[in-house]
């Protein structure tokens, strides 16, 4: 199974997570610069629409997980690239 992180835990990131084929891709974490999101409990993350058991980490920490792929939003369309 290949691994992925999503940079950005806002509406785009949560939407991208819902589109992942979970049979082939394991979502390791979201990376986000908002420290308030790093402190959310599992139930708070679920209430906000995050997948269960997927942490929201600082971007550098999420990147340190060394995923196979990184999904991120840039100016214009989203990008999906090998890590």
Biopython code that builds the backbone (N, CA, C, O; Angstrom):
import numpy as np
from Bio.PDB.StructureBuilder import StructureBuilder

atoms = [
    (1, "UNK", "N", (0.851, -1.179, 0.000)),
    (1, "UNK", "CA", (0.000, 0.000, 0.000)),
    (1, "UNK", "C", (0.890, 1.233, 0.000)),
    (1, "UNK", "O", (1.887, 1.293, 0.721)),
    (2, "UNK", "N", (0.523, 2.212, -0.811)),
    (2, "UNK", "CA", (1.288, 3.450, -0.874)),
    (2, "UNK", "C", (0.770, 4.431, 0.170)),
    (2, "UNK", "O", (-0.389, 4.373, 0.579)),
    (3, "UNK", "N", (1.647, 5.327, 0.590)),
    (3, "UNK", "CA", (1.301, 6.272, 1.645)),
    (3, "UNK", "C", (1.218, 7.689, 1.081)),
    (3, "UNK", "O", (1.855, 8.016, 0.080)),
    (4, "UNK", "N", (0.418, 8.519, 1.749)),
    (4, "UNK", "CA", (0.199, 9.885, 1.299)),
    (4, "UNK", "C", (0.003, 10.796, 2.506)),
    (4, "UNK", "O", (-0.529, 10.379, 3.534)),
    (5, "UNK", "N", (0.440, 12.045, 2.366)),
    (5, "UNK", "CA", (0.058, 13.099, 3.307)),
    (5, "UNK", "C", (-0.639, 14.182, 2.500)),
    (5, "UNK", "O", (-0.427, 14.310, 1.294)),
    (6, "UNK", "N", (-1.469, 14.954, 3.175)),
    (6, "UNK", "CA", (-2.152, 16.082, 2.549)),
    (6, "UNK", "C", (-1.695, 17.341, 3.262)),
    (6, "UNK", "O", (-1.844, 17.463, 4.477)),
    (7, "UNK", "N", (-1.143, 18.271, 2.507)),
    (7, "UNK", "CA", (-0.714, 19.540, 3.081)),
    (7, "UNK", "C", (-1.871, 20.520, 2.980)),
    (7, "UNK", "O", (-2.310, 20.895, 1.893)),
    (8, "UNK", "N", (-2.342, 20.915, 4.136)),
    (8, "UNK", "CA", (-3.514, 21.781, 4.238)),
    (8, "UNK", "C", (-4.666, 20.991, 4.822)),
    (8, "UNK", "O", (-5.106, 19.995, 4.248)),
    (9, "UNK", "N", (-5.150, 21.440, 5.962)),
    (9, "UNK", "CA", (-6.218, 20.722, 6.650)),
    (9, "UNK", "C", (-7.542, 21.468, 6.574)),
    (9, "UNK", "O", (-8.441, 21.233, 7.382)),
    (10, "UNK", "N", (-7.658, 22.359, 5.611)),
    (10, "UNK", "CA", (-8.897, 23.099, 5.423)),
    (10, "UNK", "C", (-9.873, 22.310, 4.566)),
    (10, "UNK", "O", (-9.791, 21.086, 4.468)),
    (11, "UNK", "N", (-10.779, 23.021, 3.961)),
    (11, "UNK", "CA", (-11.817, 22.400, 3.147)),
    (11, "UNK", "C", (-11.215, 21.561, 2.013)),
    (11, "UNK", "O", (-11.675, 20.449, 1.752)),
    (12, "UNK", "N", (-10.185, 22.093, 1.342)),
    (12, "UNK", "CA", (-9.544, 21.349, 0.258)),
    (12, "UNK", "C", (-8.973, 20.029, 0.765)),
    (12, "UNK", "O", (-9.224, 18.975, 0.180)),
    (13, "UNK", "N", (-8.211, 20.087, 1.843)),
    (13, "UNK", "CA", (-7.563, 18.884, 2.364)),
    (13, "UNK", "C", (-8.543, 17.819, 2.800)),
    (13, "UNK", "O", (-8.361, 16.638, 2.506)),
    (14, "UNK", "N", (-9.583, 18.236, 3.502)),
    (14, "UNK", "CA", (-10.591, 17.251, 3.953)),
    (14, "UNK", "C", (-11.329, 16.661, 2.766)),
    (14, "UNK", "O", (-11.658, 15.474, 2.771)),
    (15, "UNK", "N", (-11.597, 17.477, 1.738)),
    (15, "UNK", "CA", (-12.245, 16.966, 0.533)),
    (15, "UNK", "C", (-11.357, 15.982, -0.205)),
    (15, "UNK", "O", (-11.830, 14.948, -0.677)),
    (16, "UNK", "N", (-10.073, 16.297, -0.307)),
    (16, "UNK", "CA", (-9.130, 15.391, -0.963)),
    (16, "UNK", "C", (-9.057, 14.061, -0.223)),
    (16, "UNK", "O", (-8.960, 13.005, -0.849)),
    (17, "UNK", "N", (-9.103, 14.108, 1.095)),
    (17, "UNK", "CA", (-9.047, 12.868, 1.891)),
    (17, "UNK", "C", (-10.227, 11.967, 1.573)),
    (17, "UNK", "O", (-10.077, 10.747, 1.506)),
    (18, "UNK", "N", (-11.394, 12.553, 1.378)),
    (18, "UNK", "CA", (-12.586, 11.747, 1.071)),
    (18, "UNK", "C", (-12.489, 11.066, -0.290)),
    (18, "UNK", "O", (-13.149, 10.054, -0.526)),
    (19, "UNK", "N", (-11.672, 11.614, -1.184)),
    (19, "UNK", "CA", (-11.545, 11.063, -2.532)),
    (19, "UNK", "C", (-10.471, 9.973, -2.652)),
    (19, "UNK", "O", (-10.389, 9.300, -3.679)),
    (20, "UNK", "N", (-9.662, 9.798, -1.629)),
    (20, "UNK", "CA", (-8.601, 8.790, -1.694)),
    (20, "UNK", "C", (-9.183, 7.381, -1.727)),
    (20, "UNK", "O", (-10.143, 7.077, -1.018)),
    (21, "UNK", "N", (-8.603, 6.540, -2.543)),
    (21, "UNK", "CA", (-8.966, 5.123, -2.563)),
    (21, "UNK", "C", (-8.239, 4.459, -1.398)),
    (21, "UNK", "O", (-7.040, 4.192, -1.483)),
    (22, "UNK", "N", (-8.954, 4.196, -0.324)),
    (22, "UNK", "CA", (-8.336, 3.700, 0.894)),
    (22, "UNK", "C", (-7.872, 2.249, 0.789)),
    (22, "UNK", "O", (-7.192, 1.749, 1.685)),
    (23, "UNK", "N", (-8.232, 1.581, -0.284)),
    (23, "UNK", "CA", (-7.729, 0.224, -0.485)),
    (23, "UNK", "C", (-6.299, 0.256, -1.014)),
    (23, "UNK", "O", (-5.550, -0.705, -0.839)),
    (24, "UNK", "N", (-5.917, 1.361, -1.663)),
    (24, "UNK", "CA", (-4.586, 1.462, -2.258)),
    (24, "UNK", "C", (-3.703, 2.525, -1.615)),
    (24, "UNK", "O", (-2.480, 2.480, -1.749)),
    (25, "UNK", "N", (-4.309, 3.473, -0.923)),
    (25, "UNK", "CA", (-3.567, 4.600, -0.360)),
    (25, "UNK", "C", (-3.858, 4.740, 1.132)),
    (25, "UNK", "O", (-5.015, 4.763, 1.551)),
    (26, "UNK", "N", (-2.800, 4.831, 1.919)),
    (26, "UNK", "CA", (-2.942, 5.047, 3.363)),
    (26, "UNK", "C", (-2.620, 6.507, 3.656)),
    (26, "UNK", "O", (-1.504, 6.964, 3.410)),
    (27, "UNK", "N", (-3.597, 7.232, 4.181)),
    (27, "UNK", "CA", (-3.399, 8.626, 4.564)),
    (27, "UNK", "C", (-2.709, 8.653, 5.926)),
    (27, "UNK", "O", (-3.297, 8.266, 6.936)),
    (28, "UNK", "N", (-1.461, 9.111, 5.947)),
    (28, "UNK", "CA", (-0.682, 9.127, 7.181)),
    (28, "UNK", "C", (-1.022, 10.306, 8.071)),
    (28, "UNK", "O", (-1.098, 10.165, 9.292)),
    (29, "UNK", "N", (-1.229, 11.484, 7.462)),
    (29, "UNK", "CA", (-1.459, 12.698, 8.249)),
    (29, "UNK", "C", (-1.812, 13.854, 7.331)),
    (29, "UNK", "O", (-1.605, 13.809, 6.119)),
    (30, "UNK", "N", (-2.354, 14.894, 7.957)),
    (30, "UNK", "CA", (-2.477, 16.204, 7.335)),
    (30, "UNK", "C", (-1.321, 17.037, 7.871)),
    (30, "UNK", "O", (-0.941, 16.894, 9.033)),
    (31, "UNK", "N", (-0.766, 17.892, 7.048)),
    (31, "UNK", "CA", (0.215, 18.867, 7.504)),
    (31, "UNK", "C", (-0.409, 20.249, 7.399)),
    (31, "UNK", "O", (-0.947, 20.610, 6.352)),
    (32, "UNK", "N", (-0.340, 21.023, 8.472)),
    (32, "UNK", "CA", (-0.959, 22.349, 8.458)),
    (32, "UNK", "C", (-0.170, 23.278, 9.374)),
    (32, "UNK", "O", (0.405, 22.842, 10.371)),
    (33, "UNK", "N", (-0.148, 24.563, 9.024)),
    (33, "UNK", "CA", (0.573, 25.569, 9.814)),
    (33, "UNK", "C", (-0.230, 26.114, 10.991)),
    (33, "UNK", "O", (0.300, 26.905, 11.771)),
    (34, "UNK", "N", (-1.479, 25.720, 11.140)),
    (34, "UNK", "CA", (-2.338, 26.238, 12.205)),
    (34, "UNK", "C", (-2.137, 25.408, 13.478)),
    (34, "UNK", "O", (-2.597, 24.268, 13.540)),
    (35, "UNK", "N", (-1.460, 25.956, 14.494)),
    (35, "UNK", "CA", (-1.201, 25.193, 15.719)),
    (35, "UNK", "C", (-2.471, 24.744, 16.437)),
    (35, "UNK", "O", (-2.454, 23.729, 17.134)),
    (36, "UNK", "N", (-3.564, 25.477, 16.282)),
    (36, "UNK", "CA", (-4.813, 25.083, 16.953)),
    (36, "UNK", "C", (-5.291, 23.721, 16.445)),
    (36, "UNK", "O", (-5.883, 22.954, 17.204)),
    (37, "UNK", "N", (-5.041, 23.415, 15.173)),
    (37, "UNK", "CA", (-5.470, 22.130, 14.624)),
    (37, "UNK", "C", (-4.634, 20.971, 15.158)),
    (37, "UNK", "O", (-5.110, 19.837, 15.215)),
    (38, "UNK", "N", (-3.394, 21.248, 15.549)),
    (38, "UNK", "CA", (-2.521, 20.195, 16.074)),
    (38, "UNK", "C", (-3.003, 19.712, 17.438)),
    (38, "UNK", "O", (-2.670, 18.603, 17.856)),
    (39, "UNK", "N", (-3.778, 20.530, 18.129)),
    (39, "UNK", "CA", (-4.217, 20.226, 19.491)),
    (39, "UNK", "C", (-5.579, 19.532, 19.556)),
    (39, "UNK", "O", (-6.027, 19.163, 20.642)),
    (40, "UNK", "N", (-6.238, 19.352, 18.424)),
    (40, "UNK", "CA", (-7.579, 18.775, 18.429)),
    (40, "UNK", "C", (-7.557, 17.320, 18.897)),
    (40, "UNK", "O", (-6.662, 16.551, 18.547)),
    (41, "UNK", "N", (-8.556, 16.966, 19.687)),
    (41, "UNK", "CA", (-8.705, 15.571, 20.079)),
    (41, "UNK", "C", (-9.289, 14.778, 18.908)),
    (41, "UNK", "O", (-9.740, 15.361, 17.921)),
    (42, "UNK", "N", (-9.280, 13.480, 19.019)),
    (42, "UNK", "CA", (-9.839, 12.625, 17.968)),
    (42, "UNK", "C", (-11.307, 12.977, 17.713)),
    (42, "UNK", "O", (-11.724, 13.079, 16.559)),
    (43, "UNK", "N", (-12.086, 13.163, 18.768)),
    (43, "UNK", "CA", (-13.507, 13.475, 18.580)),
    (43, "UNK", "C", (-13.691, 14.857, 17.955)),
    (43, "UNK", "O", (-14.601, 15.043, 17.147)),
    (44, "UNK", "N", (-12.853, 15.825, 18.307)),
    (44, "UNK", "CA", (-12.938, 17.152, 17.692)),
    (44, "UNK", "C", (-12.583, 17.092, 16.208)),
    (44, "UNK", "O", (-13.216, 17.753, 15.385)),
    (45, "UNK", "N", (-11.563, 16.295, 15.870)),
    (45, "UNK", "CA", (-11.210, 16.138, 14.454)),
    (45, "UNK", "C", (-12.361, 15.505, 13.686)),
    (45, "UNK", "O", (-12.676, 15.934, 12.576)),
    (46, "UNK", "N", (-12.986, 14.495, 14.263)),
    (46, "UNK", "CA", (-14.107, 13.825, 13.596)),
    (46, "UNK", "C", (-15.263, 14.793, 13.394)),
    (46, "UNK", "O", (-15.883, 14.798, 12.330)),
    (47, "UNK", "N", (-15.564, 15.615, 14.401)),
    (47, "UNK", "CA", (-16.629, 16.620, 14.284)),
    (47, "UNK", "C", (-16.359, 17.604, 13.144)),
    (47, "UNK", "O", (-17.292, 18.072, 12.491)),
    (48, "UNK", "N", (-15.097, 17.913, 12.910)),
    (48, "UNK", "CA", (-14.728, 18.869, 11.862)),
    (48, "UNK", "C", (-14.592, 18.222, 10.490)),
    (48, "UNK", "O", (-14.267, 18.900, 9.516)),
    (49, "UNK", "N", (-14.838, 16.918, 10.405)),
    (49, "UNK", "CA", (-14.832, 16.244, 9.110)),
    (49, "UNK", "C", (-13.529, 15.575, 8.714)),
    (49, "UNK", "O", (-13.352, 15.197, 7.556)),
    (50, "UNK", "N", (-12.620, 15.425, 9.660)),
    (50, "UNK", "CA", (-11.378, 14.716, 9.367)),
    (50, "UNK", "C", (-11.613, 13.213, 9.466)),
    (50, "UNK", "O", (-12.451, 12.770, 10.251)),
    (51, "UNK", "N", (-10.881, 12.422, 8.678)),
    (51, "UNK", "CA", (-10.997, 10.969, 8.804)),
    (51, "UNK", "C", (-10.523, 10.516, 10.193)),
    (51, "UNK", "O", (-9.658, 11.149, 10.798)),
    (52, "UNK", "N", (-11.090, 9.436, 10.677)),
    (52, "UNK", "CA", (-10.706, 8.899, 11.984)),
    (52, "UNK", "C", (-9.241, 8.468, 11.978)),
    (52, "UNK", "O", (-8.734, 7.951, 10.983)),
    (53, "UNK", "N", (-8.586, 8.688, 13.088)),
    (53, "UNK", "CA", (-7.216, 8.219, 13.316)),
    (53, "UNK", "C", (-6.173, 8.842, 12.387)),
    (53, "UNK", "O", (-5.108, 8.259, 12.180)),
    (54, "UNK", "N", (-6.462, 10.009, 11.832)),
    (54, "UNK", "CA", (-5.483, 10.703, 10.986)),
    (54, "UNK", "C", (-5.127, 12.017, 11.681)),
    (54, "UNK", "O", (-5.974, 12.903, 11.796)),
    (55, "UNK", "N", (-3.880, 12.151, 12.146)),
    (55, "UNK", "CA", (-3.506, 13.363, 12.876)),
    (55, "UNK", "C", (-3.317, 14.569, 11.973)),
    (55, "UNK", "O", (-3.097, 14.439, 10.769)),
    (56, "UNK", "N", (-3.409, 15.755, 12.588)),
    (56, "UNK", "CA", (-3.047, 17.011, 11.932)),
    (56, "UNK", "C", (-1.749, 17.460, 12.591)),
    (56, "UNK", "O", (-1.717, 17.759, 13.785)),
    (57, "UNK", "N", (-0.683, 17.505, 11.802)),
    (57, "UNK", "CA", (0.654, 17.781, 12.310)),
    (57, "UNK", "C", (1.213, 19.063, 11.700)),
    (57, "UNK", "O", (0.713, 19.534, 10.678)),
    (58, "UNK", "N", (2.254, 19.634, 12.325)),
    (58, "UNK", "CA", (2.972, 20.706, 11.641)),
    (58, "UNK", "C", (3.506, 20.168, 10.309)),
    (58, "UNK", "O", (3.807, 18.981, 10.190)),
    (59, "UNK", "N", (3.619, 21.036, 9.325)),
    (59, "UNK", "CA", (4.014, 20.602, 7.982)),
    (59, "UNK", "C", (5.331, 19.823, 8.002)),
    (59, "UNK", "O", (5.425, 18.761, 7.388)),
    (60, "UNK", "N", (6.334, 20.332, 8.691)),
    (60, "UNK", "CA", (7.635, 19.649, 8.720)),
    (60, "UNK", "C", (7.526, 18.246, 9.313)),
    (60, "UNK", "O", (8.173, 17.309, 8.845)),
    (61, "UNK", "N", (6.712, 18.117, 10.333)),
    (61, "UNK", "CA", (6.535, 16.800, 10.956)),
    (61, "UNK", "C", (5.810, 15.838, 10.016)),
    (61, "UNK", "O", (6.161, 14.661, 9.935)),
    (62, "UNK", "N", (4.806, 16.340, 9.312)),
    (62, "UNK", "CA", (4.094, 15.491, 8.341)),
    (62, "UNK", "C", (5.045, 15.044, 7.230)),
    (62, "UNK", "O", (5.025, 13.881, 6.828)),
    (63, "UNK", "N", (5.875, 15.961, 6.735)),
    (63, "UNK", "CA", (6.844, 15.610, 5.690)),
    (63, "UNK", "C", (7.868, 14.601, 6.182)),
    (63, "UNK", "O", (8.371, 13.793, 5.402)),
    (64, "UNK", "N", (8.180, 14.643, 7.477)),
    (64, "UNK", "CA", (9.175, 13.712, 8.027)),
    (64, "UNK", "C", (8.676, 12.266, 8.039)),
    (64, "UNK", "O", (9.460, 11.342, 8.255)),
    (65, "UNK", "N", (7.390, 12.069, 7.811)),
    (65, "UNK", "CA", (6.834, 10.706, 7.739)),
    (65, "UNK", "C", (7.250, 10.003, 6.445)),
    (65, "UNK", "O", (7.048, 8.798, 6.294)),
    (66, "UNK", "N", (7.824, 10.754, 5.526)),
    (66, "UNK", "CA", (8.339, 10.239, 4.250)),
    (66, "UNK", "C", (7.281, 9.446, 3.461)),
    (66, "UNK", "O", (7.469, 8.265, 3.170)),
    (67, "UNK", "N", (6.184, 10.107, 3.127)),
    (67, "UNK", "CA", (5.134, 9.428, 2.365)),
    (67, "UNK", "C", (5.581, 9.172, 0.926)),
    (67, "UNK", "O", (6.529, 9.783, 0.434)),
    (68, "UNK", "N", (4.878, 8.261, 0.271)),
    (68, "UNK", "CA", (5.132, 8.031, -1.150)),
    (68, "UNK", "C", (4.633, 9.208, -1.993)),
    (68, "UNK", "O", (5.227, 9.544, -3.018)),
    (69, "UNK", "N", (3.534, 9.830, -1.548)),
    (69, "UNK", "CA", (2.921, 10.933, -2.297)),
    (69, "UNK", "C", (2.530, 12.056, -1.357)),
    (69, "UNK", "O", (2.261, 11.845, -0.175)),
    (70, "UNK", "N", (2.506, 13.265, -1.922)),
    (70, "UNK", "CA", (2.069, 14.463, -1.209)),
    (70, "UNK", "C", (0.982, 15.123, -2.044)),
    (70, "UNK", "O", (1.160, 15.352, -3.241)),
    (71, "UNK", "N", (-0.134, 15.426, -1.414)),
    (71, "UNK", "CA", (-1.206, 16.166, -2.078)),
    (71, "UNK", "C", (-1.212, 17.567, -1.466)),
    (71, "UNK", "O", (-1.214, 17.722, -0.245)),
    (72, "UNK", "N", (-1.213, 18.578, -2.327)),
    (72, "UNK", "CA", (-1.234, 19.944, -1.832)),
    (72, "UNK", "C", (-1.937, 20.840, -2.833)),
    (72, "UNK", "O", (-2.064, 20.515, -4.013)),
    (73, "UNK", "N", (-2.383, 21.963, -2.334)),
    (73, "UNK", "CA", (-3.044, 22.946, -3.186)),
    (73, "UNK", "C", (-2.063, 24.059, -3.476)),
    (73, "UNK", "O", (-1.349, 24.530, -2.591)),
    (74, "UNK", "N", (-2.041, 24.460, -4.698)),
    (74, "UNK", "CA", (-1.208, 25.582, -5.096)),
    (74, "UNK", "C", (-2.094, 26.562, -5.835)),
    (74, "UNK", "O", (-3.288, 26.305, -5.993)),
    (75, "UNK", "N", (-1.553, 27.667, -6.289)),
    (75, "UNK", "CA", (-2.359, 28.600, -7.085)),
    (75, "UNK", "C", (-2.810, 27.872, -8.336)),
    (75, "UNK", "O", (-1.985, 27.472, -9.158)),
    (76, "UNK", "N", (-4.086, 27.703, -8.482)),
    (76, "UNK", "CA", (-4.624, 26.931, -9.604)),
    (76, "UNK", "C", (-5.011, 25.549, -9.130)),
    (76, "UNK", "O", (-5.448, 25.387, -7.991)),
    (77, "UNK", "N", (-4.858, 24.542, -9.984)),
    (77, "UNK", "CA", (-5.317, 23.191, -9.639)),
    (77, "UNK", "C", (-4.448, 22.559, -8.555)),
    (77, "UNK", "O", (-3.318, 22.982, -8.309)),
    (78, "UNK", "N", (-4.996, 21.556, -7.928)),
    (78, "UNK", "CA", (-4.264, 20.820, -6.897)),
    (78, "UNK", "C", (-3.152, 20.012, -7.537)),
    (78, "UNK", "O", (-3.180, 19.736, -8.736)),
    (79, "UNK", "N", (-2.183, 19.639, -6.737)),
    (79, "UNK", "CA", (-1.059, 18.842, -7.222)),
    (79, "UNK", "C", (-0.998, 17.541, -6.442)),
    (79, "UNK", "O", (-1.256, 17.501, -5.239)),
    (80, "UNK", "N", (-0.656, 16.501, -7.141)),
    (80, "UNK", "CA", (-0.465, 15.185, -6.550)),
    (80, "UNK", "C", (0.861, 14.703, -7.108)),
    (80, "UNK", "O", (0.975, 14.419, -8.300)),
    (81, "UNK", "N", (1.850, 14.613, -6.254)),
    (81, "UNK", "CA", (3.148, 14.262, -6.779)),
    (81, "UNK", "C", (3.839, 13.267, -5.862)),
    (81, "UNK", "O", (3.557, 13.203, -4.666)),
    (82, "UNK", "N", (4.755, 12.486, -6.446)),
    (82, "UNK", "CA", (5.565, 11.620, -5.595)),
    (82, "UNK", "C", (6.367, 12.472, -4.629)),
    (82, "UNK", "O", (6.772, 13.587, -4.958)),
    (83, "UNK", "N", (6.591, 11.949, -3.457)),
    (83, "UNK", "CA", (7.347, 12.691, -2.433)),
    (83, "UNK", "C", (8.821, 12.765, -2.778)),
    (83, "UNK", "O", (9.602, 13.350, -2.028)),
]
sb = StructureBuilder()
sb.init_structure("model")
sb.init_model(0)
sb.init_chain("A")
sb.init_seg("    ")
for serial, (resi, resn, name, xyz) in enumerate(atoms, 1):
    if name == "N":
        sb.init_residue(resn, " ", resi, " ")
    sb.init_atom(name, np.array(xyz, "f"), 0.0, 1.0, " ", f" {name:<3s}", serial, name[0])
structure = sb.get_structure()
